[in-house]
Amino acid sequence: MTKLQAVRGMHDILMHETPNWEFLEKSIRSILNQYCYKEIRLPILEKTELFKHAIGDNTDIVSKEMYSFEDKNKSSLTLRPEGTASCVRAGIEHGLFYNQIQRLWYMGPMFRYEKPQKGRQRQFHQLGVEAFGLSGPDIDAEQIMMCDRMWKQLKIKNINLQINSLGTPESRLNYRNILVDYFSSNRNDLDEDSLVRLEKNPLRILDSKNPDMKSLIKNAPNINEYLDIESAAHFAELRELLDHANIKYNINSKLVRGLDYYGKTVYEWTTRDLGAQNTVCAGGRYDDLIENHGSPPTPAIGFAIGIERLLELIDLENLVAKDMPHVYLLIAGDEVRKFGLLLAEEVRNQLPNVKILTNCGGGSLKNQFKKADKSGAEIALILGENELERKQLTVKYLRDEKPQVTIKYSEISNFLSKALSI
């Protein structure tokens, strides 16, 4: 029989890990609420054409990494490799953009067929944040400030911001021709991927991760020298806003991002604490994407954060509370069980914040005490035949040296509320 195991690059998140995820998700939600962003929940499956049209046929994502297949109707479908295209599709389909400003966010699994390694799996999770209908650099700056707030709240250090401007389609076309001339004159130094990109999208050569290309890319013409007046002014005002907010950044003229829909502002937050996969957050403007899908022009900007990479950077030991019960209820005797279950229900009714773990499956008191101690509970409540007859409970403190006491049924909720400070 074949050994049962998960698909390569797709991992279970086990019960001891979920408190970390819940903590991070709750922290993110609280910050997004501060900025008045609203959650949108998007399908995992989309029509393949959506991603080809939005991201670009020549990108690595579309040409190499998408999980695509035909359904029973012979329609080509794809597991979403990123969220922006889906969010744009939803906004157009439901009329969310016409003469409206929208601040939206989503979180969930994405899928890319890549070589699995630390910080890069085939199923991974992303937070996506998008703003529609705002063209000025103030929303660009605010989203960067939002990221900065996240790093501070999560106590993440050693993280750096790189920014750049890609200009308008017209200025990019001019820069494209200059790049083609430069790389064509150095054609013998280009790798196989770059030779393909030279014909289809030469800006993507600047995004190459091949170390042998590093020197060639470094000496390539600087896009900032070919920006149109509008984009240059936009970029200058963004830098002024970030300077005023005391947010440090580096201008990286070779930062182009891996998706074709970006224009004007692009940025990445990177760290040296994650090894090769050093990008924690990336984003930028995509002012032409909605119009390219046949809808009225709508300026837009957004960013995405890899949740798994973020978890690697958080000091979970000191930030995340241990997921343990407050109370363990020991039940001695089969006849007592039905009363014990109802007693636990009564505690839950009166104290919704108290986590009470009821011993199920029987066992001696000695074994039940072992389970209670292992559970991490602060207090053990003992319900045996004597306690049942007297309508009382025996209380034993598991983490303190306090003496064992006896209380009445009617006192249980008041007692636990004071003892647990809940």
C-alpha positions as CSV (number, residue, x, y, z in Angstrom):
1,M,0.0,0.0,0.0
2,T,1.3,3.5,-0.9
3,K,2.4,5.5,2.0
4,L,-0.1,8.4,2.7
5,Q,1.5,11.8,2.6
6,A,0.8,15.3,1.5
7,V,1.5,16.5,-2.0
8,R,5.1,17.8,-2.3
9,G,5.4,21.4,-1.3
10,M,2.0,21.4,0.5
11,H,2.0,21.1,4.2
12,D,-0.4,20.5,7.0
13,I,-0.6,23.2,9.7
14,L,-0.8,21.1,12.9
15,M,-2.7,22.0,16.1
16,H,0.4,23.1,17.9
17,E,1.1,25.6,15.1
18,T,-2.4,27.1,14.7
19,P,-2.1,29.4,17.8
20,N,0.8,31.1,16.0
21,W,-1.3,31.6,12.9
22,E,-4.3,32.8,14.9
23,F,-2.1,35.3,16.7
24,L,-0.7,36.7,13.5
25,E,-4.0,36.8,11.7
26,K,-5.6,38.6,14.7
27,S,-2.7,41.1,14.8
28,I,-3.0,41.8,11.0
29,R,-6.8,42.2,11.2
30,S,-6.5,44.8,14.0
31,I,-4.1,46.9,12.0
32,L,-6.2,46.7,8.8
33,N,-9.3,47.8,10.8
34,Q,-7.3,50.8,12.0
35,Y,-6.9,51.9,8.4
36,C,-10.6,51.1,7.5
37,Y,-9.8,48.3,5.0
38,K,-12.6,45.7,4.4
39,E,-12.2,42.0,3.9
40,I,-13.1,40.4,0.6
41,R,-13.1,36.6,0.2
42,L,-12.1,35.3,-3.2
43,P,-12.3,31.9,-4.9
44,I,-9.2,29.7,-5.0
45,L,-10.0,28.8,-8.6
46,E,-10.2,31.3,-11.5
47,K,-10.2,31.0,-15.3
48,T,-6.7,30.6,-16.6
49,E,-7.1,33.5,-19.0
50,L,-7.5,36.0,-16.1
51,F,-3.9,35.4,-14.9
52,K,-2.5,35.3,-18.4
53,H,-4.1,38.6,-19.2
54,A,-3.3,40.3,-15.9
55,I,0.1,39.0,-14.9
56,G,1.6,38.5,-18.4
57,D,2.3,35.5,-20.6
58,N,6.1,36.1,-20.3
59,T,6.3,36.1,-16.5
60,D,7.7,33.1,-14.7
61,I,4.4,32.7,-12.8
62,V,2.4,32.2,-16.0
63,S,4.9,30.4,-18.1
64,K,6.3,28.1,-15.5
65,E,4.5,28.1,-12.2
66,M,0.7,27.9,-12.5
67,Y,-1.3,24.9,-11.6
68,S,-3.7,24.8,-14.5
69,F,-6.1,22.1,-15.7
70,E,-9.2,21.5,-17.8
71,D,-12.5,20.9,-16.0
72,K,-15.3,18.6,-17.3
73,N,-16.5,21.4,-19.6
74,K,-13.0,21.7,-21.2
75,S,-12.6,25.1,-19.6
76,S,-9.0,25.9,-18.5
77,L,-8.9,26.7,-14.7
78,T,-6.0,27.7,-12.5
79,L,-5.4,27.6,-8.8
80,R,-4.7,31.2,-7.9
81,P,-0.9,32.0,-7.9
82,E,-1.6,35.5,-6.5
83,G,-4.6,37.6,-5.4
84,T,-4.6,40.9,-7.2
85,A,-6.0,39.6,-10.4
86,S,-8.8,37.9,-8.6
87,C,-9.6,41.0,-6.6
88,V,-9.7,43.1,-9.8
89,R,-12.0,40.5,-11.4
90,A,-14.3,40.6,-8.4
91,G,-14.4,44.4,-8.4
92,I,-15.3,44.6,-12.1
93,E,-17.8,41.8,-11.9
94,H,-19.7,43.4,-9.0
95,G,-19.4,47.0,-9.9
96,L,-17.2,48.0,-7.0
97,F,-14.9,50.5,-8.8
98,Y,-17.2,52.9,-10.8
99,N,-16.9,56.3,-9.1
100,Q,-15.9,54.6,-5.9
101,I,-13.0,54.3,-3.6
102,Q,-12.4,50.8,-2.2
103,R,-9.9,49.7,0.4
104,L,-9.9,45.9,0.4
105,W,-7.9,43.0,1.9
106,Y,-7.9,39.2,1.6
107,M,-5.9,36.3,3.1
108,G,-5.5,32.7,2.1
109,P,-3.6,30.0,0.2
110,M,-1.9,30.6,-3.2
111,F,-0.3,28.0,-5.4
112,R,2.8,28.1,-7.5
113,Y,4.8,25.1,-9.0
114,E,8.2,25.9,-7.7
115,K,11.1,24.0,-6.2
116,P,10.1,23.6,-2.5
117,Q,12.5,25.3,-0.1
118,K,12.4,27.2,3.1
119,G,10.2,30.2,2.7
120,R,8.9,29.0,-0.6
121,Q,6.4,26.2,-0.9
122,R,3.9,25.2,-3.6
123,Q,1.0,26.1,-1.4
124,F,1.7,29.2,0.6
125,H,-0.4,31.8,2.3
126,Q,-0.6,35.5,1.5
127,L,-2.1,38.7,2.9
128,G,-3.2,41.0,0.0
129,V,-4.1,44.6,0.6
130,E,-5.5,46.7,-2.3
131,A,-6.7,50.3,-2.7
132,F,-8.7,51.4,-5.7
133,G,-9.7,54.9,-7.0
134,L,-6.8,56.9,-5.5
135,S,-4.1,58.2,-7.8
136,G,-1.9,60.3,-5.6
137,P,1.3,59.3,-3.8
138,D,-0.4,59.7,-0.4
139,I,-2.1,56.3,-0.6
140,D,1.2,54.8,-1.7
141,A,2.8,56.3,1.5
142,E,0.0,55.2,3.7
143,Q,0.2,51.6,2.6
144,I,4.0,51.7,3.3
145,M,3.3,53.2,6.7
146,M,0.8,50.4,7.4
147,C,3.5,47.8,6.7
148,D,5.9,49.7,9.0
149,R,3.2,49.6,11.7
150,M,2.9,45.8,11.3
151,W,6.6,45.3,11.7
152,K,6.6,47.4,14.9
153,Q,3.6,45.7,16.4
154,L,5.0,42.3,15.6
155,K,8.4,43.4,16.9
156,I,10.1,42.5,13.6
157,K,13.6,44.0,13.2
158,N,16.3,44.0,10.5
159,I,13.8,44.7,7.7
160,N,14.6,47.2,4.9
161,L,12.5,49.1,2.4
162,Q,13.5,49.4,-1.3
163,I,11.5,51.7,-3.6
164,N,11.5,52.5,-7.2
165,S,9.3,54.0,-10.0
166,L,8.6,52.3,-13.3
167,G,6.9,55.3,-14.8
168,T,4.0,55.3,-17.3
169,P,3.6,52.8,-20.2
170,E,5.0,55.5,-22.6
171,S,8.1,56.2,-20.5
172,R,8.6,52.4,-20.0
173,L,8.5,51.9,-23.7
174,N,11.2,54.5,-24.2
175,Y,13.3,52.8,-21.5
176,R,12.6,49.4,-23.0
177,N,14.2,50.4,-26.2
178,I,17.3,51.7,-24.4
179,L,17.5,48.4,-22.4
180,V,17.2,46.4,-25.6
181,D,20.2,48.3,-27.1
182,Y,22.2,47.8,-23.9
183,F,21.5,44.0,-23.4
184,S,21.8,43.3,-27.1
185,S,25.3,44.7,-27.1
186,N,26.1,42.3,-24.3
187,R,24.1,39.4,-25.7
188,N,26.9,36.9,-25.1
189,D,26.6,37.5,-21.3
190,L,22.9,36.8,-21.1
191,D,21.6,33.5,-19.8
192,E,18.8,31.5,-21.5
193,D,16.0,33.1,-19.6
194,S,17.3,36.6,-20.3
195,L,17.6,35.9,-24.0
196,V,13.9,35.1,-24.0
197,R,13.1,38.2,-22.0
198,L,15.1,40.4,-24.3
199,E,12.7,39.7,-27.1
200,K,9.5,39.8,-25.0
201,N,10.0,41.9,-21.9
202,P,13.6,43.2,-21.3
203,L,12.7,44.9,-18.0
204,R,12.3,41.5,-16.5
205,I,16.0,40.9,-17.1
206,L,16.6,43.3,-14.2
207,D,14.7,40.9,-12.0
208,S,17.1,38.0,-12.8
209,K,18.4,36.1,-9.7
210,N,21.3,34.6,-11.6
211,P,24.5,35.7,-9.8
212,D,26.5,35.6,-13.0
213,M,24.3,38.4,-14.4
214,K,24.7,40.7,-11.3
215,S,27.5,42.9,-12.8
216,L,25.7,43.3,-16.1
217,I,22.5,44.3,-14.5
218,K,24.2,46.7,-12.1
219,N,25.7,48.6,-15.0
220,A,22.4,48.7,-17.0
221,P,20.8,52.2,-17.7
222,N,19.0,53.7,-14.7
223,I,15.2,53.8,-15.2
224,N,14.9,56.9,-13.0
225,E,16.8,58.9,-15.7
226,Y,14.0,58.2,-18.2
227,L,10.9,58.8,-16.1
228,D,8.2,61.1,-17.5
229,I,7.5,64.3,-15.7
230,E,4.3,63.0,-14.0
231,S,5.9,59.9,-12.7
232,A,9.0,61.7,-11.5
233,A,6.9,64.2,-9.5
234,H,4.8,61.3,-8.1
235,F,8.0,59.5,-7.0
236,A,9.5,62.7,-5.5
237,E,6.4,63.4,-3.4
238,L,6.3,59.8,-2.2
239,R,9.8,60.1,-1.0
240,E,9.0,63.4,0.7
241,L,6.0,61.8,2.6
242,L,8.2,58.8,3.7
243,D,10.9,61.2,4.9
244,H,8.4,63.2,6.9
245,A,7.2,59.9,8.5
246,N,10.8,58.9,9.3
247,I,10.5,55.8,7.3
248,K,13.9,54.8,6.0
249,Y,14.3,53.5,2.5
250,N,16.7,52.8,-0.3
251,I,16.1,53.7,-4.0
252,N,16.7,50.6,-6.0
253,S,16.5,51.5,-9.7
254,K,16.7,47.8,-10.7
255,L,13.6,46.9,-8.7
256,V,10.9,46.0,-11.3
257,R,8.8,43.3,-9.6
258,G,7.9,40.1,-11.3
259,L,4.5,41.0,-12.6
260,D,3.8,42.9,-15.8
261,Y,0.9,45.0,-14.5
262,Y,3.0,47.3,-12.3
263,G,3.7,51.0,-13.1
264,K,5.0,54.0,-11.2
265,T,5.5,53.1,-7.5
266,V,7.0,49.6,-6.7
267,Y,8.5,48.5,-3.4
268,E,9.8,45.6,-1.4
269,W,10.5,45.0,2.2
270,T,13.4,42.6,2.6
271,T,15.4,41.0,5.4
272,R,18.6,39.1,5.8
273,D,17.1,36.8,8.4
274,L,15.4,34.5,6.0
275,G,18.3,33.3,3.8
276,A,17.7,33.2,0.0
277,Q,14.0,34.0,0.2
278,N,14.5,37.5,1.6
279,T,11.4,39.3,0.4
280,V,8.8,39.6,3.2
281,C,6.4,42.1,1.5
282,A,6.1,43.5,-2.0
283,G,3.8,45.8,-3.8
284,G,3.2,48.7,-6.1
285,R,0.8,50.6,-8.4
286,Y,-1.2,48.9,-11.2
287,D,-3.1,51.9,-12.6
288,D,-3.7,50.4,-16.0
289,L,-4.8,46.9,-15.0
290,I,-8.5,47.6,-14.7
291,E,-8.7,49.5,-17.9
292,N,-6.9,46.6,-19.6
293,H,-9.8,44.4,-18.7
294,G,-12.2,46.6,-20.5
295,S,-13.5,48.7,-17.6
296,P,-13.1,52.5,-17.0
297,P,-9.6,53.6,-15.9
298,T,-9.2,53.1,-12.2
299,P,-5.9,53.9,-10.3
300,A,-4.9,51.2,-7.9
301,I,-2.1,50.1,-5.6
302,G,-1.6,47.1,-3.3
303,F,0.9,44.8,-1.6
304,A,1.2,41.2,-0.6
305,I,2.9,39.6,2.5
306,G,3.9,36.0,2.8
307,I,2.4,34.7,6.0
308,E,4.9,31.8,6.4
309,R,7.8,34.1,6.0
310,L,6.3,36.5,8.5
311,L,5.9,33.7,11.0
312,E,9.7,32.9,10.6
313,L,10.5,36.5,11.7
314,I,8.2,36.7,14.8
315,D,9.4,35.9,18.3
316,L,6.5,33.5,18.8
317,E,7.7,32.2,22.1
318,N,7.3,35.6,23.8
319,L,4.4,36.9,21.8
320,V,1.9,34.0,21.5
321,A,0.0,32.8,24.6
322,K,0.1,29.1,25.2
323,D,-3.1,27.4,24.0
324,M,-3.9,25.5,27.2
325,P,-7.1,24.9,29.2
326,H,-7.8,26.9,32.3
327,V,-9.6,24.1,34.1
328,Y,-9.5,20.3,33.9
329,L,-12.5,18.5,35.2
330,L,-11.8,15.1,36.7
331,I,-14.8,12.7,36.8
332,A,-14.6,9.7,39.1
333,G,-17.2,7.0,38.4
334,D,-19.5,6.1,35.5
335,E,-22.6,7.3,37.4
336,V,-21.1,10.7,37.9
337,R,-20.2,11.3,34.2
338,K,-23.6,12.7,33.0
339,F,-23.6,15.2,35.9
340,G,-20.0,16.2,35.1
341,L,-20.7,16.9,31.5
342,L,-23.7,19.2,32.4
343,L,-21.6,20.9,35.1
344,A,-18.9,21.8,32.5
345,E,-21.7,23.1,30.2
346,E,-22.9,25.4,33.0
347,V,-19.4,26.8,33.5
348,R,-19.2,27.5,29.8
349,N,-22.6,29.2,29.8
350,Q,-21.6,31.5,32.6
351,L,-17.9,32.0,31.8
352,P,-17.5,32.0,28.0
353,N,-13.8,33.0,28.2
354,V,-12.9,30.0,30.5
355,K,-11.5,27.0,28.7
356,I,-12.5,23.9,30.5
357,L,-11.3,20.4,29.5
358,T,-13.5,17.6,30.6
359,N,-12.0,14.1,31.2
360,C,-13.7,11.8,28.8
361,G,-13.0,8.1,28.5
362,G,-12.8,7.2,32.2
363,G,-9.7,6.1,34.0
364,S,-8.5,6.2,37.6
365,L,-8.1,9.5,39.4
366,K,-4.3,8.9,39.3
367,N,-4.3,8.7,35.5
368,Q,-6.7,11.6,35.3
369,F,-4.4,13.8,37.4
370,K,-1.6,12.9,35.0
371,K,-3.7,14.1,32.1
372,A,-4.7,17.3,34.0
373,D,-1.1,18.1,34.7
374,K,0.0,17.4,31.1
375,S,-2.8,19.6,29.8
376,G,-1.2,22.7,31.3
377,A,-4.4,23.6,33.2
378,E,-4.1,25.9,36.2
379,I,-6.9,24.3,38.2
380,A,-8.3,20.8,38.6
381,L,-11.9,20.3,39.6
382,I,-12.7,16.9,41.1
383,L,-16.2,15.4,40.9
384,G,-16.6,12.0,42.5
385,E,-19.5,10.2,44.1
386,N,-19.0,12.0,47.5
387,E,-18.9,15.4,45.8
388,L,-22.0,14.5,43.8
389,E,-23.9,13.5,46.9
390,R,-22.9,16.7,48.7
391,K,-23.4,18.9,45.6
392,Q,-19.9,20.2,45.8
393,L,-16.5,20.1,44.1
394,T,-12.9,19.6,45.2
395,V,-10.5,22.2,43.9
396,K,-6.8,21.4,43.4
397,Y,-4.3,24.0,42.2
398,L,-2.0,22.5,39.7
399,R,0.6,25.3,39.3
400,D,0.5,27.0,42.7
401,E,1.2,25.7,46.3
402,K,-2.2,26.8,47.5
403,P,-4.1,24.3,49.6
404,Q,-6.9,22.1,48.3
405,V,-10.4,23.5,48.9
406,T,-14.0,22.4,48.6
407,I,-16.8,24.6,47.1
408,K,-20.5,24.3,46.4
409,Y,-21.9,23.8,42.8
410,S,-23.5,27.3,43.1
411,E,-20.1,28.9,43.8
412,I,-18.2,27.4,40.9
413,S,-18.5,30.3,38.4
414,N,-17.8,33.0,41.0
415,F,-14.8,31.1,42.3
416,L,-13.3,30.4,38.9
417,S,-13.8,34.0,37.8
418,K,-11.8,35.3,40.8
419,A,-9.2,32.5,40.8
420,L,-8.4,32.8,37.1
421,S,-8.8,36.6,37.0
422,I,-11.0,36.3,33.9
